[in-house]
Amino acid sequence: MKACVLYSGGKDSSLMGIILDQLGFDVELVTANFGVYDSFHPAQKSAESIGLKHKVLNLDISILEKAVDMIMEDGFPNDGIKYLHEAVVEEVANHYELVADGTRRDDKTPKLNRNQIRSLEDRKDIQYMNLDSFGYKTIKYLVNNLFELKHEKSNKDTSSDYEVEIRLLIDKKGGNSSDIFPEHYQTNVSGLKKQINRI
Amino acid sequence: MKACVLYSGGKDSSLMGIILDQLGFDVELVTANFGVYDSFHPAQKSAESIGLKHKVLNLDISILEKAVDMIMEDGFPNDGIKYLHEAVVEEVANHYELVADGTRRDDKTPKLNRNQIRSLEDRKDIQYMNLDSFGYKTIKYLVNNLFELKHEKSNKDTSSDYEVEIRLLIDKKGGNSSDIFPEHYQTNVSGLKKQINRI
């Protein structure tokens, strides 16, 4: 069965990809892009480093624009990113039997709640998966056990998060994205420590 | 890392065992027993059929007695089974770094909620896992893909569920367990359809 994992190149979505691959799904790691900037390259590189297929899903800029409007109005990114993530999930659900993301048990946002998950699965007749089975300690253990990691300052050439295109569009619209997003470090997956065996 | 999966021989706890095994944990499938009846044999057989270690955890009958008192008072098994499951989880958490069970996203009871999980992980300094990542459709797909299954009437020689010892103790105490538990069928795992490869 074909399974899509929404993919940033980070630890969580990489772990989700490996778990589904091990369980025998035909995994495609998918990074959404809205045409503002080719921010998918770091994710593409991470996907290659763990031996899984990668695809770019080109989505209409109007989705990103609505998210950016929300974020500029709020002065705070959470609700806009939540909106964006949900819109991306809805879109990929039209193309795959199973849709997964790397949201974890201890995450708050962006994350689909139980009711949103059931609604999505029923409306689109798909399966949805996230990392709700896993606490932060287990994910830390698995990630350190499985992956080579690269820790670096997050910017438009090191990150494939939604944040990259959001920031660029905010600045294009005359806003100041640095007021909204603090400078931060991020961890990308850059290889496998062990051989992964599929069922 | 040693991981314990609370194990009945059923589909869900078997899937949990396979996932942890694949992820590289040293898995022990553990069936609780309260000394009323050696109800662990079906689970032992299922564990062997999927190539994972099995252990019986002997627990004090007082835990079962409290659960049975609750069930006889309620005339309904849910709260007593919930109490029993939680007591068993607390006990195994003293012996393992990771404790898992086969409760699923769409299950209601017996199931630890998020607050209980966080409390358990903090108090016992362990990791806890369940099948919250997985919806019923995904579990059905995986189970049918991975396991040989045996569907049969549930009784004391085919089941390793908590129910077996609960029923026997209710009847011993002069109650009528058939009034509380309806006759039902159950599915035990009896083999693997594919070779499982560990990381």
Interface residues (C-beta under 8 A of the other chain):
Chain A: M1 I19 Q22 L23 G24 L98 R105 R114 I117 R118 E121 Q127 Y128 M129 N130 L131 D132 S133 F134 G135 K137 T138 Y141 L142 N145 L146 K194 Q195 I196 N197 R198 I199
Chain B: M1 I19 Q22 L23 G24 L98 R105 R114 I117 E121 Q127 Y128 M129 N130 L131 D132 S133 F134 G135 K137 T138 Y141 L142 N145 L146 K194 Q195 I196 N197 R198 I199
